[in-house]
Structure formats: structure tokens, C-alpha cells
Amino acid sequence: MLIKFKTEKSFRQVIYPAAAMLFIYVLLFEFILPPNKFLPKPSLVFDSYYDLAGNYSLFSELTITTLVIYGSLILGYLFISVASPVLIRLFIRYPGLFNGMRVFRNFPAFFYAVLFAYWFSGSIAAEFLFAFVAAVFLIGLSVNEKYKYASQEYILTAVNLGASESKIYKDVIWKEIQPKVFQSLKRIHFYLWIQVLLFEFISKNIGLGSIYYIALAFDDLAALFALALLISILILAGMIIINIFYLKLFPWYILNE
């Protein structure tokens, strides 16, 4: 019952504010305010979905982008899960080396997207590689942040029971920090959307980012807003799904929160 309550509460906390903002936008710009050059009327935005589907190949480009983002996120998490004992061992033995990698988070996201687009000319395989590397790097940094807070009592108990070093890394430290790492997927998922869209926008010929580029080139304001609304819904749905999986996979951790 507690897990169900938390799921419903989380869903309400995300959906209600988004629905309220959408209602205010429709009310103001469709019925109250005159037409302007900054925000299009909602009716124009919804009508532009027909153009996006017909003239911009929305469905095929949407499929590419979502598969790249969620495929790389899932595979990146599975890769880190399998490699977690090795990573934790490296983090513990060489803390300075991996702490130094934090500097890469200070580089603008635009830089990495430009670099990969320059190297690989915007192919689908390159886009997936780009997203996968970003996901593995970010999830790995999350592991590096979270392992330091593993309970020393659990570790000492495992040592006293004669557990091997690798077993402690895998079955004690990783299992304890896994819920926190999984929680970080919501933030990483949002960051991946930004990175992948930037990559596609720069490449100009693939995914939803390429539609952004074309719509901007033709000054299609309604299409830009329609695409933004669609992407916002997809990001929102992704965060809700991640949260649902978090509540289902780690009920033991949630009950102790």
C-alpha cells in the first residue's frame, strides 16, 4: 500500500503542475491575448502536428531519437550494473584519478555534441555511441559519488564473515547504493535528451533535432512549439516510468526512507 501511495503521489506531483501550466497557456493565448510573435495560439500549435507528421517525417525521426535515448540509458545502466564491482574497486584504489574526471562535467554540453557530430558526420550508429558513452560516463560518476556513503557497518560485517573483496563490492556496496544510482537516472535521462537533441540539431539530418533545425530555418514558430510540447511530454513520461520502476524494484529501500 505504501508503494502504491508513493507511486500515485509522485504521478500527481508531476502531472498536476504540467496540466495547470498547459491550461493557463491555452486560456491566455487562445481566448484572451491577441496574436503575437512570441507565443503562437494553441490551435496553431496543434494544427502543426499534421505538418510535422507529413512534411517533417515526425514519426520516423521520433522513433530514432527515443530509441537512441532510452536504448543507451538502459544499456548504460546494465553495463554499469555488471561492471560495478570493478568500478568500485578502481574508485576506492585510485580516487584522485576519477575525481579528476569531474572536470569534464564543467564543459558545455554543446561541446561534446559538436565534437561527435564533427567526428562521425551524424550517422545513427554515431548518435547511439555518443548517447551510450554519455550515459555510461554519467552513471559511472553517480556510482563514484554514492559509494562513499555505503554503510561501514555492513562492510565490516561482511569482512568478519569472510566475504571476498569482490563479493563485498558486488553484494554489499553496490546493492546498498543501487537505489540511489537508479534515482539519478531521472537527472541523467533529462541530460541525455539535451545532448542527443543538440547532436541531431548540429547534424541536421537525423532525429527530432533535425526537425528543430528545419523548422527554425523556415521560421515555423508553431512547429517549434509543437515539437517542444511533444518532447516535454516524452521527457515527463520517461521520468514517470523511471520513478515507477524505482518504486517497484527497490521497495525495501523505500520502506526504510
Accessible surface in RSA format (square Angstrom, percent):
REM  Atomic radii and reference values for relative SASA: ProtOr
REM  Chains: A
REM  Algorithm: Lee & Richards
REM  Probe-radius: 1.40
REM  Slices: 20
REM RES _ NUM      All-atoms   Total-Side   Main-Chain    Non-polar    All polar
REM                ABS   REL    ABS   REL    ABS   REL    ABS   REL    ABS   REL
RES MET A   1   191.73  99.3 150.03  99.3  41.70  99.3 122.23 103.9  69.49  92.1
RES LEU A   2    79.20  44.1  70.91  50.7   8.30  20.9  75.04  52.7   4.17  11.2
RES ILE A   3    29.36  16.7  29.33  21.8   0.03   0.1  29.33  21.1   0.03   0.1
RES LYS A   4   123.09  60.0 119.97  73.6   3.12   7.4  65.47  58.9  57.62  61.4
RES PHE A   5   105.13  52.6 102.82  63.7   2.32   6.0 104.83  63.6   0.31   0.9
RES LYS A   6    61.40  30.0  58.01  35.6   3.39   8.1  18.21  16.4  43.19  46.0
RES THR A   7    25.97  18.5  24.79  25.1   1.19   2.8  24.73  33.2   1.24   1.9
RES GLU A   8    75.46  43.3  72.96  55.2   2.50   5.9  30.36  58.7  45.10  36.8
RES LYS A   9    91.67  44.7  91.63  56.2   0.04   0.1  37.50  33.8  54.17  57.7
RES SER A  10    26.25  22.2  25.07  33.5   1.18   2.7  12.19  26.0  14.06  19.7
RES PHE A  11    94.46  47.3  92.88  57.5   1.58   4.1  93.98  57.0   0.48   1.4
RES ARG A  12    85.52  35.9  84.86  43.3   0.66   1.6  28.14  38.5  57.38  34.8
RES GLN A  13   111.16  62.2  91.96  67.2  19.20  45.7  42.00  89.4  69.16  52.5
RES VAL A  14    48.47  31.9  40.58  36.7   7.89  19.0  44.90  39.0   3.57   9.7
RES ILE A  15    48.85  27.8  48.21  35.9   0.64   1.5  48.21  34.7   0.64   1.7
RES TYR A  16   134.31  62.7 129.17  73.5   5.14  13.4  96.10  72.2  38.20  47.1
RES PRO A  17    71.06  51.8  62.94  57.4   8.12  29.5  70.69  58.4   0.37   2.3
RES ALA A  18    42.21  38.8  30.88  47.6  11.34  25.8  36.56  51.5   5.66  15.0
RES ALA A  19    54.01  49.7  43.62  67.3  10.39  23.6  49.28  69.4   4.73  12.5
RES ALA A  20    51.47  47.3  43.09  66.5   8.38  19.1  50.87  71.6   0.60   1.6
RES MET A  21   138.49  71.7 131.89  87.3   6.61  15.7 104.86  89.1  33.64  44.6
RES LEU A  22    73.36  40.9  68.92  49.3   4.44  11.2  72.68  51.0   0.68   1.8
RES PHE A  23   132.29  66.2 127.01  78.7   5.29  13.8 131.84  79.9   0.45   1.3
RES ILE A  24    92.12  52.4  92.12  68.6   0.00   0.0  92.12  66.3   0.00   0.0
RES TYR A  25    44.53  20.8  41.84  23.8   2.69   7.0  44.05  33.1   0.47   0.6
RES VAL A  26    42.62  28.0  42.62  38.6   0.00   0.0  42.62  37.0   0.00   0.0
RES LEU A  27    73.50  40.9  72.53  51.9   0.97   2.4  73.37  51.5   0.13   0.4
RES LEU A  28    61.65  34.3  61.65  44.1   0.00   0.0  61.65  43.3   0.00   0.0
RES PHE A  29    32.49  16.3  29.65  18.4   2.84   7.4  29.89  18.1   2.60   7.4
RES GLU A  30    42.97  24.7  27.69  21.0  15.28  36.4   9.66  18.7  33.31  27.2
RES PHE A  31   149.42  74.8 111.86  69.3  37.56  97.7 119.34  72.4  30.08  86.1
RES ILE A  32   104.66  59.6  76.58  57.0  28.09  67.7  79.88  57.5  24.78  67.2
RES LEU A  33    77.03  42.9  66.54  47.6  10.49  26.4  66.67  46.8  10.36  27.9
RES PRO A  34    98.81  72.0  89.51  81.6   9.30  33.8  96.49  79.7   2.32  14.4
RES PRO A  35   111.17  81.0  87.35  79.6  23.82  86.6  90.64  74.8  20.52 127.6
RES ASN A  36    56.50  39.0  31.69  30.6  24.81  59.7  34.63  83.4  21.87  21.1
RES LYS A  37   185.89  90.7 165.43 101.5  20.46  48.7 111.70 100.5  74.18  79.0
RES PHE A  38   167.47  83.8 156.33  96.8  11.15  29.0 159.74  96.8   7.74  22.1
RES LEU A  39    56.92  31.7  54.99  39.3   1.93   4.9  54.99  38.6   1.93   5.2
RES PRO A  40     9.39   6.8   4.54   4.1   4.84  17.6   9.39   7.7   0.00   0.0
RES LYS A  41    67.66  33.0  66.55  40.8   1.11   2.7  18.31  16.5  49.35  52.6
RES PRO A  42     3.19   2.3   3.02   2.8   0.16   0.6   3.19   2.6   0.00   0.0
RES SER A  43    44.61  37.7  37.55  50.1   7.06  16.3  36.92  78.6   7.69  10.8
RES LEU A  44    95.06  52.9  92.73  66.3   2.33   5.9  93.01  65.3   2.05   5.5
RES VAL A  45     3.45   2.3   3.45   3.1   0.00   0.0   3.45   3.0   0.00   0.0
RES PHE A  46    91.39  45.7  86.38  53.5   5.01  13.0  86.62  52.5   4.77  13.6
RES ASP A  47    83.80  58.7  79.39  79.0   4.41  10.4  24.03  56.5  59.77  59.6
RES SER A  48     7.15   6.0   5.14   6.9   2.01   4.6   7.08  15.1   0.08   0.1
RES TYR A  49    51.88  24.2  49.63  28.2   2.25   5.8  46.75  35.1   5.13   6.3
RES TYR A  50   173.67  81.1 162.19  92.3  11.48  29.9 116.44  87.5  57.23  70.6
RES ASP A  51    67.81  47.5  66.68  66.4   1.14   2.7   6.18  14.6  61.63  61.5
RES LEU A  52     0.08   0.0   0.08   0.1   0.00   0.0   0.08   0.1   0.00   0.0
RES ALA A  53    37.75  34.7  22.32  34.4  15.43  35.1  22.52  31.7  15.23  40.4
RES GLY A  54    62.47  77.0   0.00   N/A  62.47  77.0  33.65  92.3  28.82  64.5
RES ASN A  55   119.66  82.5  84.05  81.2  35.61  85.7  24.18  58.2  95.48  92.3
RES TYR A  56    26.72  12.5  18.46  10.5   8.26  21.5  13.11   9.9  13.61  16.8
RES SER A  57    58.32  49.3  50.12  66.9   8.20  18.9  20.57  43.8  37.75  52.9
RES LEU A  58     8.76   4.9   8.76   6.3   0.00   0.0   8.76   6.2   0.00   0.0
RES PHE A  59   136.10  68.1 133.09  82.4   3.01   7.8 133.86  81.2   2.23   6.4
RES SER A  60    61.96  52.4  50.67  67.6  11.29  26.0  52.22 111.2   9.75  13.7
RES GLU A  61    30.86  17.7  30.86  23.3   0.00   0.0   1.12   2.2  29.73  24.3
RES LEU A  62    33.77  18.8  33.77  24.2   0.00   0.0  33.77  23.7   0.00   0.0
RES THR A  63    70.02  49.8  66.96  67.9   3.06   7.3  45.75  61.4  24.27  36.7
RES ILE A  64    37.93  21.6  34.76  25.9   3.17   7.7  37.90  27.3   0.03   0.1
RES THR A  65     0.00   0.0   0.00   0.0   0.00   0.0   0.00   0.0   0.00   0.0
RES THR A  66    28.12  20.0  27.14  27.5   0.98   2.3  17.19  23.1  10.93  16.5
RES LEU A  67   120.06  66.9 114.74  82.1   5.32  13.4 116.05  81.5   4.01  10.8
RES VAL A  68     6.23   4.1   5.53   5.0   0.70   1.7   6.22   5.4   0.01   0.0
RES ILE A  69     0.00   0.0   0.00   0.0   0.00   0.0   0.00   0.0   0.00   0.0
RES TYR A  70    56.19  26.2  56.18  32.0   0.01   0.0  54.87  41.2   1.32   1.6
RES GLY A  71    23.18  28.6   0.00   N/A  23.18  28.6  21.67  59.5   1.51   3.4
RES SER A  72     0.00   0.0   0.00   0.0   0.00   0.0   0.00   0.0   0.00   0.0
RES LEU A  73     7.95   4.4   7.84   5.6   0.11   0.3   7.84   5.5   0.11   0.3
RES ILE A  74   101.57  57.8  97.44  72.6   4.13  10.0 101.57  73.1   0.00   0.0
RES LEU A  75    86.72  48.3  84.37  60.4   2.35   5.9  84.37  59.3   2.35   6.3
RES GLY A  76     0.00   0.0   0.00   N/A   0.00   0.0   0.00   0.0   0.00   0.0
RES TYR A  77    24.62  11.5  24.62  14.0   0.00   0.0  23.43  17.6   1.20   1.5
RES LEU A  78    93.65  52.2  93.19  66.7   0.46   1.1  93.57  65.7   0.07   0.2
RES PHE A  79   102.01  51.0  95.76  59.3   6.25  16.3 101.42  61.5   0.59   1.7
RES ILE A  80     1.84   1.0   1.84   1.4   0.00   0.0   1.84   1.3   0.00   0.0
RES SER A  81    26.91  22.7  17.70  23.6   9.22  21.2  17.48  37.2   9.43  13.2
RES VAL A  82   125.72  82.7 105.73  95.7  19.99  48.2 112.50  97.7  13.22  35.9
RES ALA A  83    22.02  20.2  18.32  28.3   3.70   8.4  22.02  31.0   0.00   0.0
RES SER A  84     0.23   0.2   0.23   0.3   0.00   0.0   0.00   0.0   0.23   0.3
RES PRO A  85    19.14  13.9  19.14  17.4   0.00   0.0  19.14  15.8   0.00   0.0
RES VAL A  86    81.51  53.6  81.48  73.8   0.03   0.1  81.48  70.8   0.03   0.1
RES LEU A  87    32.53  18.1  32.53  23.3   0.00   0.0  32.53  22.8   0.00   0.0
RES ILE A  88     0.00   0.0   0.00   0.0   0.00   0.0   0.00   0.0   0.00   0.0
RES ARG A  89    54.41  22.8  54.41  27.7   0.00   0.0  16.06  21.9  38.35  23.2
RES LEU A  90    61.55  34.3  61.55  44.0   0.00   0.0  61.55  43.2   0.00   0.0
RES PHE A  91     6.78   3.4   6.67   4.1   0.11   0.3   6.70   4.1   0.08   0.2
RES ILE A  92    72.73  41.4  57.27  42.7  15.46  37.3  58.86  42.4  13.87  37.6
RES ARG A  93   131.60  55.3 104.18  53.1  27.42  65.3  35.65  48.7  95.94  58.1
RES TYR A  94   117.28  54.8 112.76  64.2   4.53  11.8  73.44  55.2  43.84  54.0
RES PRO A  95    63.76  46.5  61.92  56.4   1.85   6.7  63.70  52.6   0.06   0.4
RES GLY A  96    54.16  66.8   0.00   N/A  54.16  66.8  39.57 108.6  14.58  32.7
RES LEU A  97   121.40  67.6 104.59  74.8  16.81  42.3 112.77  79.2   8.63  23.2
RES PHE A  98    30.50  15.3  30.49  18.9   0.01   0.0  30.49  18.5   0.01   0.0
RES ASN A  99    55.95  38.6  48.82  47.2   7.13  17.2  20.42  49.1  35.53  34.3
RES GLY A 100    43.51  53.7   0.00   N/A  43.51  53.7  37.50 102.9   6.01  13.5
RES MET A 101    60.69  31.4  59.86  39.6   0.83   2.0  50.75  43.1   9.94  13.2
RES ARG A 102    69.49  29.2  67.65  34.5   1.85   4.4  38.26  52.3  31.24  18.9
RES VAL A 103    79.47  52.3  74.70  67.6   4.77  11.5  77.65  67.5   1.82   4.9
RES PHE A 104    95.18  47.6  93.76  58.1   1.42   3.7  93.76  56.8   1.42   4.1
RES ARG A 105    97.98  41.1  68.62  35.0  29.36  69.9  30.69  41.9  67.28  40.8
RES ASN A 106   122.47  84.5  90.85  87.8  31.62  76.1  30.98  74.6  91.48  88.4
RES PHE A 107    85.05  42.6  77.40  47.9   7.65  19.9  79.66  48.3   5.39  15.4
RES PRO A 108    89.84  65.5  78.06  71.2  11.78  42.8  89.84  74.2   0.00   0.0
RES ALA A 109    22.02  20.2  14.11  21.8   7.91  18.0  14.11  19.9   7.91  21.0
RES PHE A 110   109.17  54.6 107.74  66.7   1.43   3.7 107.74  65.3   1.43   4.1
RES PHE A 111    87.21  43.6  82.70  51.2   4.51  11.7  86.76  52.6   0.45   1.3
RES TYR A 112    50.03  23.4  49.85  28.4   0.18   0.5  49.86  37.5   0.17   0.2
RES ALA A 113     0.00   0.0   0.00   0.0   0.00   0.0   0.00   0.0   0.00   0.0
RES VAL A 114    55.10  36.3  54.51  49.3   0.59   1.4  54.51  47.4   0.59   1.6
RES LEU A 115    52.00  29.0  50.95  36.4   1.05   2.6  51.93  36.5   0.07   0.2
RES PHE A 116    29.32  14.7  29.32  18.2   0.00   0.0  29.32  17.8   0.00   0.0
RES ALA A 117    11.14  10.2   4.30   6.6   6.84  15.6   4.59   6.5   6.55  17.4
RES TYR A 118   177.21  82.7 151.98  86.5  25.23  65.7 112.44  84.5  64.78  79.9
RES TRP A 119   139.04  55.8 108.07  52.3  30.97  72.7  93.15  49.7  45.89  74.5
RES PHE A 120    84.44  42.2  70.93  43.9  13.51  35.2  76.40  46.3   8.04  23.0
RES SER A 121    93.92  79.4  69.13  92.3  24.79  57.1  45.54  97.0  48.38  67.8
RES GLY A 122     4.65   5.7   0.00   N/A   4.65   5.7   0.00   0.0   4.65  10.4
RES SER A 123    54.31  45.9  44.66  59.6   9.65  22.2  46.52  99.1   7.79  10.9
RES ILE A 124    93.13  53.0  89.33  66.6   3.80   9.1  89.33  64.3   3.80  10.3
RES ALA A 125    78.21  71.9  63.03  97.3  15.19  34.5  71.07 100.1   7.15  18.9
RES ALA A 126     5.28   4.9   1.46   2.3   3.81   8.7   4.62   6.5   0.66   1.7
RES GLU A 127     0.00   0.0   0.00   0.0   0.00   0.0   0.00   0.0   0.00   0.0
RES PHE A 128    66.11  33.1  66.11  40.9   0.00   0.0  66.11  40.1   0.00   0.0
RES LEU A 129    78.93  44.0  78.00  55.8   0.93   2.3  78.92  55.4   0.01   0.0
RES PHE A 130     5.70   2.8   4.93   3.1   0.76   2.0   4.93   3.0   0.76   2.2
RES ALA A 131     0.01   0.0   0.00   0.0   0.01   0.0   0.01   0.0   0.00   0.0
RES PHE A 132    50.55  25.3  50.55  31.3   0.00   0.0  50.55  30.6   0.00   0.0
RES VAL A 133    71.16  46.8  68.51  62.0   2.65   6.4  70.44  61.2   0.71   1.9
RES ALA A 134    13.94  12.8   7.18  11.1   6.76  15.4  13.70  19.3   0.24   0.6
RES ALA A 135     0.00   0.0   0.00   0.0   0.00   0.0   0.00   0.0   0.00   0.0
RES VAL A 136    30.00  19.7  29.25  26.5   0.75   1.8  29.25  25.4   0.75   2.0
RES PHE A 137    54.38  27.2  46.56  28.8   7.82  20.3  53.12  32.2   1.27   3.6
RES LEU A 138    16.19   9.0  13.81   9.9   2.39   6.0  13.81   9.7   2.39   6.4
RES ILE A 139     0.00   0.0   0.00   0.0   0.00   0.0   0.00   0.0   0.00   0.0
RES GLY A 140     9.02  11.1   0.00   N/A   9.02  11.1   9.02  24.7   0.00   0.0
RES LEU A 141    10.53   5.9   9.33   6.7   1.19   3.0   9.52   6.7   1.01   2.7
RES SER A 142     1.32   1.1   0.00   0.0   1.32   3.0   0.79   1.7   0.52   0.7
RES VAL A 143     0.00   0.0   0.00   0.0   0.00   0.0   0.00   0.0   0.00   0.0
RES ASN A 144     2.72   1.9   2.72   2.6   0.00   0.0   0.40   1.0   2.32   2.2
RES GLU A 145    40.37  23.2  38.03  28.8   2.35   5.6  19.07  36.9  21.30  17.4
RES LYS A 146    41.79  20.4  41.75  25.6   0.04   0.1  29.00  26.1  12.79  13.6
RES TYR A 147    27.84  13.0  23.23  13.2   4.61  12.0  12.89   9.7  14.95  18.4
RES LYS A 148    96.35  47.0  67.31  41.3  29.04  69.1  54.04  48.6  42.31  45.1
RES TYR A 149   155.33  72.5 134.80  76.7  20.53  53.4  92.26  69.3  63.07  77.7
RES ALA A 150     6.49   6.0   1.00   1.5   5.49  12.5   1.23   1.7   5.26  13.9
RES SER A 151    27.56  23.3  18.82  25.1   8.75  20.1  21.32  45.4   6.25   8.8
RES GLN A 152   107.78  60.3 105.52  77.1   2.26   5.4  50.72 108.0  57.06  43.3
RES GLU A 153   120.68  69.3 117.32  88.8   3.36   8.0  62.47 120.8  58.21  47.5
RES TYR A 154   132.56  61.9 128.56  73.1   3.99  10.4  81.94  61.6  50.62  62.4
RES ILE A 155    29.58  16.8  29.58  22.0   0.00   0.0  29.58  21.3   0.00   0.0
RES LEU A 156   107.91  60.1 107.90  77.2   0.01   0.0 107.90  75.8   0.01   0.0
RES THR A 157    73.03  51.9  71.00  72.0   2.03   4.8  48.39  65.0  24.64  37.2
RES ALA A 158    10.69   9.8   7.27  11.2   3.42   7.8  10.42  14.7   0.28   0.7
RES VAL A 159    78.34  51.5  67.82  61.4  10.51  25.3  68.23  59.3  10.11  27.4
RES ASN A 160   125.69  86.7  89.67  86.7  36.02  86.7  29.43  70.8  96.26  93.0
RES LEU A 161   147.21  82.0 112.76  80.7  34.45  86.6 117.14  82.3  30.06  80.9
RES GLY A 162    63.01  77.7   0.00   N/A  63.01  77.7  33.65  92.3  29.37  65.8
RES ALA A 163    30.98  28.5  10.62  16.4  20.35  46.3  18.21  25.6  12.77  33.8
RES SER A 164    63.42  53.6  50.13  66.9  13.29  30.6  51.98 110.7  11.44  16.0
RES GLU A 165    81.34  46.7  71.35  54.0   9.99  23.8  36.32  70.3  45.01  36.8
RES SER A 166    54.20  45.8  51.74  69.1   2.46   5.7  27.88  59.4  26.32  36.9
RES LYS A 167   109.00  53.2 104.56  64.2   4.43  10.6  71.51  64.4  37.49  39.9
RES ILE A 168    15.01   8.5  15.01  11.2   0.00   0.0  15.01  10.8   0.00   0.0
RES TYR A 169    14.39   6.7  14.39   8.2   0.00   0.0   6.05   4.5   8.34  10.3
RES LYS A 170   114.71  56.0 114.71  70.4   0.00   0.0  56.95  51.3  57.76  61.5
RES ASP A 171    56.51  39.6  40.49  40.3  16.01  37.9  20.12  47.4  36.38  36.3
RES VAL A 172    26.73  17.6  21.22  19.2   5.51  13.3  24.44  21.2   2.29   6.2
RES ILE A 173     6.08   3.5   6.08   4.5   0.00   0.0   6.08   4.4   0.00   0.0
RES TRP A 174     8.39   3.4   8.39   4.1   0.00   0.0   3.41   1.8   4.98   8.1
RES LYS A 175   100.64  49.1 100.21  61.5   0.43   1.0  54.31  48.9  46.33  49.3
RES GLU A 176    40.95  23.5  35.62  26.9   5.33  12.7  23.99  46.4  16.96  13.8
RES ILE A 177     2.03   1.2   2.03   1.5   0.00   0.0   2.03   1.5   0.00   0.0
RES GLN A 178    29.65  16.6  29.65  21.7   0.00   0.0   0.00   0.0  29.65  22.5
RES PRO A 179     0.00   0.0   0.00   0.0   0.00   0.0   0.00   0.0   0.00   0.0
RES LYS A 180    60.86  29.7  59.31  36.4   1.55   3.7  27.08  24.4  33.78  36.0
RES VAL A 181     0.00   0.0   0.00   0.0   0.00   0.0   0.00   0.0   0.00   0.0
RES PHE A 182    14.35   7.2  14.35   8.9   0.00   0.0  14.35   8.7   0.00   0.0
RES GLN A 183    65.58  36.7  59.80  43.7   5.78  13.8  12.01  25.6  53.57  40.6
RES SER A 184    10.83   9.2   3.17   4.2   7.67  17.7  10.72  22.8   0.12   0.2
RES LEU A 185     7.66   4.3   7.66   5.5   0.00   0.0   7.66   5.4   0.00   0.0
RES LYS A 186    62.79  30.6  62.74  38.5   0.06   0.1  30.21  27.2  32.58  34.7
RES ARG A 187   120.82  50.7 112.57  57.4   8.25  19.6  79.86 109.1  40.96  24.8
RES ILE A 188     0.33   0.2   0.04   0.0   0.28   0.7   0.33   0.2   0.00   0.0
RES HIS A 189     0.00   0.0   0.00   0.0   0.00   0.0   0.00   0.0   0.00   0.0
RES PHE A 190    92.28  46.2  92.28  57.2   0.00   0.0  92.28  55.9   0.00   0.0
RES TYR A 191    65.25  30.5  65.04  37.0   0.21   0.6  53.10  39.9  12.15  15.0
RES LEU A 192     0.00   0.0   0.00   0.0   0.00   0.0   0.00   0.0   0.00   0.0
RES TRP A 193     0.71   0.3   0.71   0.3   0.00   0.0   0.71   0.4   0.00   0.0
RES ILE A 194    69.66  39.6  66.52  49.6   3.14   7.6  69.31  49.9   0.35   1.0
RES GLN A 195     4.52   2.5   4.52   3.3   0.00   0.0   0.04   0.1   4.48   3.4
RES VAL A 196     0.01   0.0   0.01   0.0   0.00   0.0   0.01   0.0   0.00   0.0
RES LEU A 197    28.24  15.7  27.19  19.5   1.05   2.6  27.49  19.3   0.75   2.0
RES LEU A 198    44.93  25.0  44.25  31.7   0.69   1.7  44.75  31.4   0.18   0.5
RES PHE A 199     0.00   0.0   0.00   0.0   0.00   0.0   0.00   0.0   0.00   0.0
RES GLU A 200     0.00   0.0   0.00   0.0   0.00   0.0   0.00   0.0   0.00   0.0
RES PHE A 201    64.76  32.4  64.22  39.8   0.54   1.4  64.22  38.9   0.54   1.5
RES ILE A 202    44.30  25.2  31.58  23.5  12.72  30.7  35.71  25.7   8.59  23.3
RES SER A 203    20.44  17.3   0.20   0.3  20.24  46.6   7.71  16.4  12.73  17.8
RES LYS A 204   108.78  53.1  97.19  59.6  11.60  27.6  48.24  43.4  60.55  64.5
RES ASN A 205   104.24  71.9  73.37  70.9  30.87  74.3  37.66  90.6  66.58  64.4
RES ILE A 206     8.97   5.1   8.42   6.3   0.56   1.3   8.97   6.5   0.00   0.0
RES GLY A 207     0.00   0.0   0.00   N/A   0.00   0.0   0.00   0.0   0.00   0.0
RES LEU A 208     0.00   0.0   0.00   0.0   0.00   0.0   0.00   0.0   0.00   0.0
RES GLY A 209     0.36   0.4   0.00   N/A   0.36   0.4   0.36   1.0   0.00   0.0
RES SER A 210     5.15   4.4   5.15   6.9   0.00   0.0   1.05   2.2   4.10   5.7
RES ILE A 211     1.35   0.8   1.35   1.0   0.00   0.0   1.35   1.0   0.00   0.0
RES TYR A 212    52.34  24.4  51.98  29.6   0.36   0.9  38.64  29.0  13.70  16.9
RES TYR A 213    75.00  35.0  74.34  42.3   0.65   1.7  42.30  31.8  32.69  40.3
RES ILE A 214    65.67  37.4  65.01  48.4   0.66   1.6  65.67  47.3   0.00   0.0
RES ALA A 215     0.24   0.2   0.24   0.4   0.00   0.0   0.24   0.3   0.00   0.0
RES LEU A 216    97.64  54.4  92.32  66.0   5.32  13.4  92.32  64.8   5.32  14.3
RES ALA A 217    69.69  64.1  30.16  46.5  39.54  89.9  42.87  60.4  26.82  71.1
RES PHE A 218   153.17  76.6 129.11  80.0  24.06  62.6 133.94  81.2  19.23  55.0
RES ASP A 219   126.45  88.6 100.88 100.4  25.57  60.5  34.39  80.9  92.06  91.8
RES ASP A 220    38.09  26.7  32.60  32.4   5.49  13.0  12.04  28.3  26.05  26.0
RES LEU A 221    57.51  32.0  53.79  38.5   3.72   9.4  54.62  38.4   2.90   7.8
RES ALA A 222    17.93  16.5  15.71  24.2   2.22   5.1  15.71  22.1   2.22   5.9
RES ALA A 223     0.32   0.3   0.10   0.1   0.22   0.5   0.10   0.1   0.22   0.6
RES LEU A 224    31.91  17.8  30.60  21.9   1.31   3.3  30.82  21.6   1.09   2.9
RES PHE A 225    61.56  30.8  58.10  36.0   3.46   9.0  58.90  35.7   2.67   7.6
RES ALA A 226     0.00   0.0   0.00   0.0   0.00   0.0   0.00   0.0   0.00   0.0
RES LEU A 227     0.23   0.1   0.23   0.2   0.00   0.0   0.23   0.2   0.00   0.0
RES ALA A 228    38.39  35.3  35.76  55.2   2.64   6.0  37.51  52.8   0.89   2.3
RES LEU A 229    44.80  25.0  40.53  29.0   4.27  10.7  44.30  31.1   0.50   1.3
RES LEU A 230    32.79  18.3  32.69  23.4   0.11   0.3  32.79  23.0   0.00   0.0
RES ILE A 231     9.98   5.7   9.98   7.4   0.00   0.0   9.98   7.2   0.00   0.0
RES SER A 232    62.72  53.0  54.84  73.2   7.87  18.1  29.82  63.5  32.89  46.1
RES ILE A 233    93.23  53.1  92.21  68.7   1.02   2.5  92.75  66.8   0.48   1.3
RES LEU A 234    39.97  22.3  38.63  27.6   1.34   3.4  38.66  27.2   1.31   3.5
RES ILE A 235    24.37  13.9  24.37  18.2   0.00   0.0  24.37  17.5   0.00   0.0
RES LEU A 236    39.88  22.2  37.99  27.2   1.90   4.8  39.69  27.9   0.20   0.5
RES ALA A 237    41.29  38.0  37.11  57.3   4.18   9.5  40.98  57.7   0.32   0.8
RES GLY A 238     3.42   4.2   0.00   N/A   3.42   4.2   2.78   7.6   0.64   1.4
RES MET A 239    53.86  27.9  52.83  35.0   1.03   2.4  25.88  22.0  27.97  37.1
RES ILE A 240    22.36  12.7  19.68  14.7   2.68   6.5  22.19  16.0   0.17   0.5
RES ILE A 241    91.68  52.2  91.56  68.2   0.12   0.3  91.68  66.0   0.00   0.0
RES ILE A 242    15.56   8.9  14.45  10.8   1.12   2.7  15.56  11.2   0.00   0.0
RES ASN A 243    15.34  10.6  15.30  14.8   0.04   0.1   3.85   9.3  11.48  11.1
RES ILE A 244    62.87  35.8  62.87  46.8   0.00   0.0  62.87  45.3   0.00   0.0
RES PHE A 245   108.40  54.2 108.24  67.0   0.16   0.4 108.40  65.7   0.00   0.0
RES TYR A 246     8.32   3.9   8.32   4.7   0.00   0.0   8.32   6.3   0.00   0.0
RES LEU A 247     7.79   4.3   7.76   5.6   0.03   0.1   7.76   5.5   0.03   0.1
RES LYS A 248   129.17  63.0 108.49  66.6  20.69  49.3  65.14  58.6  64.04  68.2
RES LEU A 249    94.22  52.5  76.36  54.6  17.87  44.9  78.55  55.2  15.68  42.2
RES PHE A 250    10.23   5.1  10.23   6.3   0.00   0.0  10.23   6.2   0.00   0.0
RES PRO A 251    47.37  34.5  47.37  43.2   0.00   0.0  47.37  39.1   0.00   0.0
RES TRP A 252   123.04  49.4 116.30  56.3   6.74  15.8 108.05  57.6  14.99  24.3
RES TYR A 253    44.11  20.6  43.17  24.6   0.94   2.4  26.64  20.0  17.47  21.5
RES ILE A 254     2.32   1.3   0.57   0.4   1.75   4.2   0.57   0.4   1.75   4.8
RES LEU A 255   102.87  57.3  77.01  55.1  25.85  65.0  77.04  54.1  25.83  69.5
RES ASN A 256   124.56  85.9  90.77  87.7  33.79  81.4  28.70  69.1  95.86  92.7
RES GLU A 257   119.62  68.7  50.73  38.4  68.90 164.0  59.41 114.9  60.21  49.2
END  Absolute sums over single chains surface
CHAIN  1 A    14322.6      12528.8       1793.8      10566.0       3756.5
END  Absolute sums over all chains
TOTAL         14322.6      12528.8       1793.8      10566.0       3756.5
